[in-house]
Amino acid sequence: MTPSLLILDNAPPGTQTSEELVIENSASRFTIALSRDAWPDTGEEVVRAGLEISYDDGGNWQYLAAFGAMGGDTGSPESTFSSELPDSPPPPLSPEHDPPPPPEPPLRRIRATVRNFVTLSTTVTFGLE
C-alpha cells in the first residue's frame, strides 16, 4: 500500500483535505482509516472521512467513498473502509454535452477529506494496493 497521512491534533470543527496521490495503473483497491483518539461521545456522528478521485490529473474531483463515525469508546482503535478502485469514471449523464475523450489517458489522482463536527484528534491514513 502507498500510504498518505492527514493528522488532526485537537482540531476544531471543520474540513481538511490531504495531499493528492497519483493512482498507479497497478492499483486495484483503496483503504481509508481513522485512528480513534478519545473522540467525545455526543450520541451523534463526530467525524466523516471520504476519498475523492480525479480522472483528469486533478482538474475535476468526485466522491469515491465516504463514511462517518460516532464518538465514545468502541473498543476498536481504528475505523476503516476499503473497496475496489474503479478503472474509469462513471458513464456520462448526457453524452451530447461531454467533451471528446483525451488522446491519452490522463493521470488518475486520489485525496482524502475529513470533516470533524467536534474538536478531536485523529490520524487519517489512506492508500492504494
N, C-alpha and C positions, 0 to 999 in steps of 0.2 A: 504494500500500500504506500502511496505517496502522500504523507500526512501534511496537513497545514493546521495551524492553531490560531484561535482568536480568544484572547484572555480578557475576562471581565473581572476586575478586582474591586469589590464593593461599589459596583456601578449603579448609578441612579437609573430610574426607568428611562428607556429609550431604545433606539435601534442602532446596531453596529453591523458593519459589513466587513468581511475578511478580504485579504488579498486574493487574487484570482490564480487558479491553477490551469495550465494547459492540459487538456484531455488527450493523452496519447492514444493512438489507434488501437493498441492492445488492451486498453482498459475496458472492462465489461461490467463492473459493479461500483457503486458508491456507498460510503458509510458516513454517517454523522453521529457524533456522540457528545453529550454534555456531562461533565463531572458534576455531581450533586454536592456542593459545598455549603451545607447548612442553609438551605433555602427556607424562607419563612413559610409557615403553614397558614395560608389565608383562606383555605377552603375553595380556592379558585386556581386557575392556571396562573403561574408566576413567570413562565418563560416560554417562548415559542422560537424554534430554530428551523431553518429551512435552507435548501440549496437552490440556487438559480443556475441556469445553464444558458450559454450563448453558442449559437451555431455559426456566427459570423465574426469570430475573433474579438468578441466583446462589444460589438456595435449595438446589439439588442439583447435583452435578458428576459427569460421567462422562468416561472417557478417550475422546479423539477419535483420537489418533495418538501413537505414541512410536517412538523409535529409539535405538540405542546406538552408541557409537564406541569404538574401541581407541586407545591412545596411540601414541606414536612418530611418526616423520616419514613422512607420507603423500604429501608433495609438493603437498598442497592446503591452502590457508589456512583452509578452512571445510568443515563438514559440514552439509548442507542436506536438508530434506524438504519437499515441497509436494504438496497434493492438493485435490480438490474439497471444498467445505464443505457438509455436509448441511443441508437446509431444516428438518427436523423430527427429533425423537427416533426411535429405532428402535421398532417396534411392541411393545406390552406383551407380557410372557410370560403373564400371567394377567389377562385383561380384567375378570373379575368382582371383582378386588381393586383396580383402578385408580380414582382419584377422577375425577369428571366433568371434562371439559376446562374451562379458564377461559373466561370470556366474550370476552376479548380476548387476542390472543397476547402473552405477556409478553416482555420483552427477552431476547434471547439474549446470552450473555457467553462469553468465552474467556480462558484464562490458561495460562501455561507453568509446568511443573515441571521441575526439573533435579536429578538425583541424581548426585553425584560420589562415586566409590569410592576415590579418592586425592586428595591435596592438589593442586589445579590452579587455573589461571586461565583464564577464558573469558568471552566476551560472548555472551549468548543474545539473538538478535533474532527476534521473531515478529510477524506481521502478517496483514492481510486485504487481499484485492484484490477 
